[in-house]
């Protein structure tokens, strides 16, 4: 094997993708471009548009995008001719054709297939709720207190939503009252419906809703921004299910897909636009989207949007010449955590009289998730992972988190070779591959998904029984988000985490992990306590944003009677 080889390393022959000559790479090439043999642009051999996720395109590591030929944009005029030139990337390697994602099928039986409430759902009524700010409206007891649309009521029934969750009880009337809101609630608590339902109801209640059909510049009434493509897709699906049959048209734009295809979609009308920051700013800069008529601006996973690299993009949006100022729009922010620093940054986007809502113990783990820690040396993780998986039902959906993209592919391949149907997802995958992987996991075709942090936030995947932290994250809030993929809406779940005592990253987290475990009434292993000696707890104070940084009076709202 190469690691035992004592011979000096030999240089490999390099062939230029540009001129086909050896000895240099394409980025250093000064020769004219030479057509490669078999020069026609690649096409997908699947011809059935109905078989978007057919087995012909899937592999255990999602190495192919799959999908039907209709899932791809072949450029202007839809040219998929065999004479089209192959497109090369910056590294000289062929790029896949622009991806055209399949639109949400409004007539699909699975559209309303949501995670059912679990045996502990009734306990949600006992969760502490706090609202700070002036003149907060009282909570609702039923969706019908705000939702008057017959179509939306039918959709709520199809989703089997029997009563609002705590965050929905308080957020829905606040939004309906046209108040700005910063809402903080535990993972799996129903935050998406908490803002989708009142916004749609308000739009449907407008006397004159513009059609927007065929307009060259779309002027959405609501823009919902998500930090990840997968979460944007999920939010859009939620909007579609509740707007189905109405005149409100939800649309979706996100990176990694054909911009021409998405422009064609939004030209049919986009009253409610779900977007990732990059693609939205691209369309705004090209004059394809305007904020001129915007009434609602929603930031989902707002702590990440503001604190983790997206703040410049958010500022570019809210300061755009077509954006109404904050006194002429309603701004809503939702997340599982809102540290003080993020709150202070967020205030520049919110009206001064915004309300601050916290549901449950912010930053804590869901008590419905059984947390287990296993002490294991890094070199033994693979074999330990197999031991853990062999002890589980092979049909249970298991989500495995790793820190590195190459580790995701390696572990997925390793598990597949051991007869475990596994796929992987991370930021280096083409968008078609990412969606293929999630589809395979959701459908149960691949019951094991290995993922980086791209799948840690917001995703609501039905029947995820087990989350495994093969690698612990660097930040404690990421741990909370990860294990929040299971144990949702009152269901019980399990989280297993590998702890490497030789890893500085793992050891640094110990004090915070102990606090998380104790807060959820879970057993703290002795090896965690031993490793935590001398480690500062990174969760001191209100790092997760459990209190309003303005120092506003907080109203404890544990019971509806408190609002009388």
DOVEXDO-384865 format. One line per 4 residues: for each residue x, z, y of C-alpha. Coordinates in pm, 1 decimal. Layout:
X,Z,Y; ...
//
This chain:
0.0,0.0,0.0; 108.7,-56.7,360.8; 153.1,312.2,435.2; 416.2,342.3,156.5
596.2,18.4,252.0; 962.8,64.8,354.8; 1015.4,-296.8,465.6; 1016.4,-382.2,839.7
685.9,-510.7,969.1; 663.2,-890.5,985.6; 503.9,-1065.8,1277.3; 176.5,-1238.6,1196.6
114.7,-1601.6,1281.3; -119.1,-1630.8,1577.9; -343.6,-1934.3,1614.3; -490.3,-2017.3,1954.3
-868.9,-2057.4,1951.1; -839.3,-2288.8,2252.1; -592.5,-2559.6,2138.9; -565.5,-2466.6,1767.4
-183.9,-2442.1,1787.2; 15.8,-2152.8,1643.2; 243.1,-1914.5,1831.3; 23.0,-1795.1,2116.0
-324.4,-1654.3,2188.3; -605.0,-1823.3,2381.4; -563.9,-1602.7,2689.0; -202.1,-1727.5,2724.7
-287.5,-2090.8,2651.9; -210.3,-2359.5,2912.0; -315.7,-2655.1,2692.2; -646.0,-2841.0,2728.6
-926.5,-2712.1,2509.6; -953.3,-2876.7,2169.1; -1281.2,-2889.8,1978.6; -1263.4,-2692.9,1657.4
-1363.0,-2847.5,1329.0; -1725.6,-2776.2,1266.6; -1763.9,-2754.5,1642.3; -2144.0,-2740.1,1661.6
-2276.2,-2410.7,1786.0; -2381.8,-2177.0,1510.0; -2746.9,-2144.6,1433.9; -2938.6,-1894.4,1229.1
-3042.0,-2043.5,897.3; -3359.4,-1838.5,876.4; -3644.2,-2058.6,986.1; -3939.1,-1824.8,957.7
-4025.5,-1652.4,1283.0; -4239.7,-1408.7,1088.1; -3939.6,-1280.2,895.8; -3760.7,-1133.6,1196.5
-3589.6,-863.8,992.7; -3555.2,-1047.3,665.9; -3298.2,-950.4,408.3; -3113.4,-1272.5,475.8
-2961.4,-1117.9,787.6; -2919.4,-752.6,696.3; -2616.0,-583.8,553.4; -2542.3,-222.2,485.9
-2337.9,-198.2,805.9; -2558.5,-421.3,1019.8; -2275.1,-670.9,1051.2; -2520.1,-952.3,1103.4
-2791.9,-957.1,1361.5; -3049.1,-1089.1,1118.8; -3361.1,-1223.5,1277.5; -3529.3,-1556.9,1281.0
-3417.7,-1861.6,1472.7; -3690.4,-1789.8,1725.5; -3514.1,-1464.3,1812.7; -3241.0,-1649.7,1999.3
-3221.7,-1827.3,2333.1; -3033.4,-2153.4,2303.5; -2994.0,-2202.1,2677.9; -3176.2,-2421.5,2925.4
-3461.5,-2603.3,2764.1; -3418.9,-2414.4,2438.7; -3151.0,-2654.8,2312.3; -3053.0,-2563.3,1958.2
-2900.2,-2901.3,1885.8; -2615.3,-2922.9,1639.4; -2418.4,-3098.2,1913.2; -2414.2,-2790.8,2139.9
-2067.5,-2648.1,2198.5; -1967.1,-2321.6,2041.4; -1941.0,-2043.5,2299.1; -1620.7,-1839.0,2298.3
-1562.9,-1491.2,2434.6; -1270.5,-1368.4,2644.5; -1073.6,-1304.7,2326.8; -1124.3,-1664.3,2217.9
-1357.3,-1570.7,1934.0; -1703.4,-1724.8,1893.6; -1989.4,-1538.7,2054.9; -2334.6,-1522.5,1897.7
-2607.6,-1715.1,2077.5; -2794.0,-1519.5,2348.2; -3031.8,-1276.4,2182.1; -3406.1,-1311.3,2228.5
-3569.6,-992.4,2098.1; -3908.5,-1007.7,1935.7; -4188.3,-890.2,2163.6; -4393.1,-585.9,2067.1
-4679.7,-695.0,1843.5; -4988.5,-540.5,2001.2; -5187.5,-615.8,1686.9; -4943.8,-449.1,1449.2
-5085.0,-170.5,1233.3; -4768.8,26.6,1304.1; -4809.1,26.2,1683.2; -4979.1,366.8,1678.2
-4770.4,504.7,1392.8; -4621.4,810.0,1563.7; -4458.4,1124.8,1433.5; -4745.8,1346.9,1312.7
-4764.7,1704.1,1431.6; -4610.3,1955.1,1193.2; -4703.9,2293.6,1056.6; -4553.5,2472.4,1358.5
-4733.9,2267.0,1624.3; -4978.7,2550.2,1694.6; -4686.1,2765.7,1808.6; -4633.9,2532.6,2104.7
-4911.0,2715.7,2288.7; -4690.3,3025.1,2300.1; -4393.1,2850.6,2460.4; -4303.9,2985.5,2804.0
-4369.3,2743.1,3088.2; -4245.0,2790.2,3444.1; -4331.5,2588.1,3753.1; -4155.0,2637.0,4085.9
-4253.4,2489.2,4417.9; -4557.3,2511.8,4641.3; -4920.7,2441.5,4553.0; -4872.1,2324.8,4195.4
-5196.7,2199.3,4037.0; -5332.1,2391.1,3736.2; -5259.3,2267.2,3382.9; -5502.5,2066.8,3175.4
-5641.6,2167.8,2838.4; -5733.6,1820.9,2713.9; -5618.8,1465.6,2781.5; -5971.7,1384.0,2898.8
-5921.7,1614.0,3198.5; -5711.4,1336.3,3354.3; -5738.5,1029.0,3131.2; -6072.2,860.6,3204.4
-5997.6,509.2,3078.1; -6188.4,427.1,2759.8; -5904.7,205.5,2636.4; -5647.2,478.4,2688.5
-5870.8,739.1,2525.5; -5903.2,518.1,2218.4; -5525.2,472.6,2208.9; -5471.9,849.1,2227.9
-5706.8,892.5,1931.7; -5525.9,620.6,1733.8; -5198.4,805.5,1795.7; -5368.6,1117.6,1654.7
-5287.5,1317.3,1966.7; -5531.5,1608.1,1933.5; -5421.5,1814.3,2233.1; -5149.9,1799.2,2497.9
-4812.1,1957.5,2433.2; -4697.7,2215.1,2692.2; -4495.2,1964.7,2895.3; -4796.4,1730.5,2893.6
-5036.1,2008.8,2997.8; -4839.0,2073.5,3314.7; -4670.3,1741.7,3396.3; -4978.8,1520.3,3364.2
-5182.5,1694.5,3639.1; -4874.9,1719.2,3863.8; -4818.6,1343.4,3838.5; -5190.7,1272.3,3876.4
-5179.6,1476.3,4198.2; -4906.3,1240.1,4326.3; -4636.7,1508.0,4344.5; -4267.8,1443.4,4281.5
-4146.3,1620.8,3970.0; -3829.1,1732.4,3797.6; -3932.8,1826.0,3442.0; -3715.0,1996.1,3185.2
-3837.1,2035.6,2826.0; -3688.6,2067.1,2480.1; -3625.7,1761.2,2264.7; -3926.1,1634.4,2071.9
-4180.2,1787.9,2308.5; -4368.0,1474.5,2419.8; -4203.6,1398.9,2755.4; -4260.0,1020.6,2742.4
-4638.4,1044.8,2711.2; -4630.7,1311.0,2982.9; -4541.8,1047.8,3242.9; -4679.0,728.9,3084.2
-5039.1,853.6,3058.7; -5098.4,967.6,3419.9; -4915.3,667.1,3566.2; -5125.2,421.1,3365.8
-5444.4,607.5,3453.5; -5357.3,594.8,3824.1; -5277.7,222.5,3805.1; -5604.9,150.1,3627.1
-5790.2,347.5,3894.1; -5661.0,125.0,4174.7; -5934.1,-75.3,4346.0; -5729.9,-395.2,4351.6
-5448.2,-433.6,4102.5; -5244.4,-749.4,4176.1; -5212.9,-988.4,3883.0; -4843.2,-1074.1,3947.0
-4879.9,-1362.8,3699.2; -4649.5,-1652.6,3776.7; -4484.3,-1490.7,4078.3; -4123.4,-1599.6,4123.9
-4036.3,-1250.5,4247.6; -4193.8,-970.5,4048.4; -4296.3,-661.7,4245.4; -4367.8,-390.3,3985.8
-4577.2,-89.1,4081.2; -4383.0,135.5,3845.5; -4018.7,121.8,3736.7; -3895.2,342.5,3451.9
-3517.9,355.7,3411.3; -3346.6,457.4,3087.8; -2973.0,510.4,3027.0; -2979.0,339.0,2685.1
-3127.7,16.6,2557.5; -3280.4,178.0,2250.2; -3461.6,439.5,2456.2; -3586.0,170.6,2695.4
-3734.3,-20.2,2401.9; -3906.0,295.9,2278.8; -4053.2,378.9,2621.5; -4180.9,22.9,2658.2
-4351.7,43.2,2319.3; -4525.2,364.0,2432.2; -4645.2,189.0,2747.4; -4773.4,-109.5,2548.2
-4978.5,103.6,2309.0; -5157.9,285.7,2592.2; -5201.2,-20.5,2817.0; -5323.1,-249.2,2538.0
-5636.9,-438.7,2634.1; -5611.5,-346.2,3002.6; -5501.1,-553.6,3300.1; -5180.2,-350.2,3336.6
-4884.4,-545.2,3199.7; -4578.4,-346.8,3084.1; -4250.6,-540.6,3061.8; -3899.4,-464.1,2942.7
-3555.3,-576.1,3059.6; -3223.7,-455.4,2920.0; -2868.5,-571.9,2859.9; -2732.2,-751.4,2556.5
-3020.4,-998.4,2557.5; -3092.6,-1340.1,2705.8; -3163.2,-1290.2,3076.8; -3346.6,-1623.7,3090.1
-3577.8,-1513.0,2812.6; -3652.2,-1182.8,2987.1; -3712.1,-1356.2,3320.8; -3968.8,-1576.8,3149.1
-4139.2,-1267.4,3007.4; -4163.6,-1078.1,3335.3; -4291.0,-1389.3,3515.2; -4616.3,-1335.4,3326.3
-4662.2,-1015.9,3526.2; -4483.1,-681.3,3528.3; -4692.5,-401.2,3673.6; -4486.6,-145.4,3481.7
-4121.7,-235.0,3427.9; -3897.9,-44.6,3184.9; -3529.7,-120.2,3239.9; -3169.8,-21.7,3189.9
-2972.3,11.2,3516.0; -2739.1,-287.6,3477.3; -3002.1,-548.2,3393.3; -3239.8,-417.1,3660.5
-2975.4,-438.3,3933.7; -2882.6,-787.0,3813.3; -3240.7,-909.4,3850.4; -3279.5,-734.7,4186.6
-2957.2,-889.1,4321.1; -3076.0,-1234.0,4210.5; -3406.0,-1186.9,4391.3; -3611.2,-1188.5,4071.2
-3735.6,-828.6,4106.2; -3831.9,-648.9,4427.1; -3925.6,-284.9,4488.0; -4148.5,-375.2,4783.7
-4472.3,-253.8,4619.7; -4322.0,26.8,4412.1; -4536.5,338.4,4376.6; -4361.4,518.2,4087.4
-3990.5,555.7,4015.6; -3915.4,734.6,3686.7; -3571.7,840.4,3561.3; -3579.7,933.6,3192.6
-3288.3,1140.1,3058.7; -3226.0,1193.7,3427.9; -2935.2,1433.1,3382.4; -2738.0,1156.2,3215.8
-2854.7,899.1,3469.6; -2723.5,1111.2,3755.3; -2428.9,1298.4,3607.5; -2272.1,1064.4,3353.1
-2166.4,750.2,3532.2; -2497.9,603.2,3646.0; -2519.1,773.4,3986.7; -2376.0,471.9,4178.8
-2634.2,244.7,4013.6; -2918.4,484.6,4090.8; -2807.3,503.9,4454.2; -2792.3,124.2,4476.5
-3152.3,109.8,4356.4; -3296.7,375.2,4585.9; -3109.0,241.6,4889.6; -3202.9,-121.7,4824.6
-3363.9,-287.1,5124.0; -3691.5,-340.5,4935.4; -3716.5,17.2,4800.9; -3976.5,237.4,4975.0
-3824.7,560.0,5105.0; -3888.0,875.1,4905.8; -4183.5,974.8,5123.3; -4362.2,650.0,5032.1
-4309.1,653.0,4658.0; -4350.9,907.3,4377.9; -4025.9,997.6,4200.6; -4029.0,1160.2,3856.6
-3733.2,1289.6,3657.4; -3745.0,1402.5,3295.1; -3477.6,1544.8,3067.1; -3399.4,1821.3,2821.1
-3137.0,1965.7,3056.9; -3094.2,1981.9,3435.8; -2772.6,2163.0,3533.0; -2756.2,2296.4,3888.7
-2511.1,2027.3,3997.7; -2743.5,1753.2,3873.1; -3038.8,1917.3,4046.8; -2853.9,1916.3,4376.9
-2760.2,1550.1,4339.2; -3116.5,1462.1,4240.2; -3262.5,1615.8,4554.2; -3155.8,1315.6,4762.2
-3404.4,1104.3,4564.6; -3697.7,1349.9,4568.1; -3947.5,1461.5,4830.7; -3875.2,1805.8,4970.6
-4190.7,1953.2,4815.6; -4112.3,1839.2,4461.5; -4209.7,2065.5,4173.2; -3965.7,2192.8,3911.5
-4106.7,2237.5,3560.3; -3932.3,2404.4,3266.9; -4081.0,2428.2,2919.2; -3927.4,2658.1,2660.5
-3571.4,2786.3,2668.7; -3378.8,2506.6,2835.9; -3059.3,2409.7,2659.1; -3158.0,2592.3,2342.9
-3201.1,2431.5,2004.5; -3543.0,2370.6,1856.6; -3627.0,2669.9,1637.5; -3796.7,2434.1,1390.1
-3454.1,2295.2,1296.5; -3259.7,2486.6,1031.3; -2894.7,2475.9,1139.3; -2616.8,2498.6,881.1
-2241.6,2490.1,942.8; -1981.0,2400.0,682.2; -1613.6,2475.7,736.4; -1415.9,2173.5,623.5
-1076.0,2023.3,696.4; -1095.3,1681.9,860.2; -937.8,1509.6,559.8; -1205.1,1650.2,329.7
-1506.5,1546.4,535.5; -1583.1,1233.1,335.2; -1606.7,1408.0,0.1; -1802.7,1694.6,156.4
-2044.0,1443.6,307.3; -2110.1,1299.0,-37.1; -2173.8,1650.0,-171.4; -2427.1,1717.3,103.4
-2605.6,1384.5,57.6; -2623.2,1421.4,-319.8; -2815.5,1743.5,-262.6; -3082.1,1562.9,-59.0
-3371.8,1338.7,-153.4; -3230.1,985.4,-147.6; -3543.4,858.0,28.5; -3525.6,1108.6,314.6
-3411.7,960.4,643.7; -3074.4,1108.3,733.2; -2899.7,1053.7,1066.4; -2521.6,1105.4,1064.6
-2339.7,1143.4,1397.3; -1973.2,1056.9,1447.7; -1757.5,1044.8,1760.2; -1582.0,708.0,1714.9
-1728.1,362.2,1669.7; -1482.0,267.2,1396.4; -1571.6,586.3,1210.0; -1938.2,483.2,1214.0
-1859.7,153.5,1042.3; -1613.8,312.3,801.4; -1854.0,586.6,688.9; -2143.2,341.2,657.9
-1930.0,116.3,437.5; -1806.8,412.6,232.4; -2159.9,539.6,167.9; -2283.1,191.0,82.3
-2006.4,155.9,-175.4; -2133.7,481.6,-322.4; -2481.5,334.4,-370.2; -2639.4,493.6,-61.8
-2837.8,243.6,145.2; -2669.7,290.8,482.7; -2649.1,114.1,817.2; -2467.9,194.2,1141.8
-2518.2,167.8,1516.2; -2280.7,200.6,1810.9; -2199.1,47.3,2148.2; -1975.1,-232.6,2017.8
-2250.2,-387.5,1808.4; -2431.4,-690.2,1941.9; -2779.1,-594.9,2060.9; -2943.4,-783.7,1775.4
-2737.8,-577.7,1530.2; -2832.0,-251.5,1701.1; -3200.6,-333.4,1682.8; -3163.2,-450.3,1322.3
-3003.6,-118.2,1229.3; -3276.8,86.7,1396.3; -3549.1,-124.4,1239.5; -3397.3,-81.8,893.3
-3371.1,292.5,947.2; -3721.5,334.8,1087.2; -3875.3,131.0,806.7; -3689.1,323.6,537.8
-3510.6,13.2,413.3; -3186.2,189.4,502.1; -3262.5,563.5,482.4; -2918.0,662.9,614.3
-2800.0,575.5,966.3; -2448.6,648.8,1092.3; -2441.3,657.6,1470.8; -2239.8,743.5,1777.8
-2397.0,909.3,2081.2; -2599.6,593.2,2150.8; -2868.8,739.2,1920.3; -2841.7,1100.7,2035.3
-3083.8,1099.7,2325.3; -3455.1,1044.4,2339.0; -3507.2,839.3,2024.9; -3818.5,942.7,1834.2
-3786.7,821.0,1476.2; -4056.1,923.6,1233.5; -3963.3,1130.0,927.5; -3600.7,1208.3,1012.4
-3552.1,1504.5,779.4; -3181.5,1567.4,821.0; -2920.6,1533.5,1096.1; -2554.5,1562.7,998.1
-2278.9,1615.1,1253.5; -1987.9,1459.5,1065.6; -1796.8,1507.4,1390.8; -1904.6,1772.1,1638.1
-1951.7,1639.1,1992.9; -1731.3,1737.9,2284.5; -2018.3,1888.1,2486.1; -2272.0,2147.6,2374.4
-2568.6,1970.1,2533.4; -2488.2,1666.4,2318.4; -2517.1,1891.2,2011.7; -2862.9,2002.4,2125.2
-2971.2,1640.8,2179.2; -2836.8,1531.3,1840.8; -3014.1,1790.8,1630.3; -3327.0,1724.8,1835.5
-3373.5,1398.1,1643.9; -3536.5,1606.6,1369.7; -3787.9,1891.0,1379.9; -4010.3,1715.6,1634.6
-4365.1,1809.3,1745.3; -4387.4,2108.5,1514.0; -4226.2,1951.5,1207.3; -3941.4,2130.1,1033.4
-3600.5,1966.3,1006.6; -3247.5,2037.3,896.0; -2914.6,1998.5,1075.0; -2579.7,2025.1,896.0
-2257.9,2031.8,1097.9; -1899.4,2005.5,976.1; -1666.1,2247.9,1151.5; -1294.1,2170.0,1138.6
-1093.8,2485.3,1228.9; -789.4,2268.3,1306.5; -979.4,2064.0,1567.1; -942.0,2178.4,1927.8
-1273.7,2011.3,2010.9; -1458.8,2206.2,1742.7; -1294.3,2537.2,1828.6; -1373.1,2493.7,2198.4
-1744.0,2470.2,2114.2; -1762.1,2784.6,1898.8; -1882.0,3033.7,2160.6; -2154.4,2796.2,2278.1
-2256.7,2715.8,1920.4; -2291.0,3086.0,1844.2; -2519.8,3127.7,2144.7; -2729.1,2830.1,2030.7
-2762.3,2974.2,1679.9; -2849.6,3321.6,1801.8; -3104.8,3182.1,2045.6; -3280.5,3004.6,1758.9
-3263.9,3312.7,1529.6; -3024.7,3137.5,1291.6; -2745.1,3282.8,1081.8; -2400.8,3265.3,1245.0
-2125.1,3203.3,985.8; -1828.2,3439.8,993.6; -1580.7,3153.0,1035.1; -1749.1,3055.5,1363.1
-1718.7,3408.3,1497.5; -1355.3,3425.4,1386.2; -1276.0,3094.6,1558.4; -1453.2,3194.3,1880.4
-1208.7,3471.2,1964.7; -1075.6,3401.7,2313.3; -1299.2,3095.8,2364.6; -1507.1,3095.4,2682.8
-1878.0,3034.8,2642.7; -1949.8,2704.6,2817.4; -2316.3,2796.8,2850.0; -2275.2,3081.4,3098.2
-2529.5,3104.3,3376.7; -2784.2,2827.8,3417.0; -2560.3,2539.3,3311.1; -2857.0,2371.6,3144.8
-3082.1,2407.2,3447.3; -3327.0,2673.8,3334.6; -3397.9,2769.0,3696.3; -3474.0,2586.1,4017.5
-3149.3,2556.6,4214.7; -3350.6,2575.3,4540.6; -3432.2,2937.5,4467.2; -3802.8,2856.0,4493.0
-4053.3,3109.9,4369.7; -4118.9,3049.6,4003.2; -4467.4,3086.1,3864.2; -4473.2,3194.1,3501.9
-4738.6,2985.1,3336.3; -4749.4,3111.2,2981.1; -5128.9,3119.8,2980.0; -5382.0,2890.1,3142.2
-5559.4,3193.1,3292.8; -5261.2,3244.0,3522.7; -5383.9,2943.1,3722.1; -5732.9,3071.6,3798.2
//
